[in-house]
Amino acid sequence: MISRFLNFVPDTENLLEYIENNKSPNYEYVRANNLKIESQKLKGRLIEKGYGVKDTILKEVFRVEKNKGWGKQYRRIQEK
């Protein structure tokens, strides 16, 4: 499998250097389900929990800047 890859990309050093130099940060995005919680209310709750939240071009989608163990915690933020 690797030998086949090397046939297509003979200069792996340059490829690895290119990948390393062009890394972009991975952002997490969250979308508010407006049937369960209003967008601004979700944004406020995320900020209260210590997340850095930035607006996007969609009013119900936010970019999470500070990720502190994103996983099951988002379910607890939903309005009951």
PyMOL commands that set and color helices and strands:
alter all, ss='L'
color gray80, all
select helices_A, chain A and resi 2-8+12-21+39-48+73-77
alter helices_A, ss='H'
color red, helices_A
select strands_A, chain A and resi 28-31+53-55+61-64
alter strands_A, ss='S'
color yellow, strands_A
deselect
rebuild
show_as cartoon
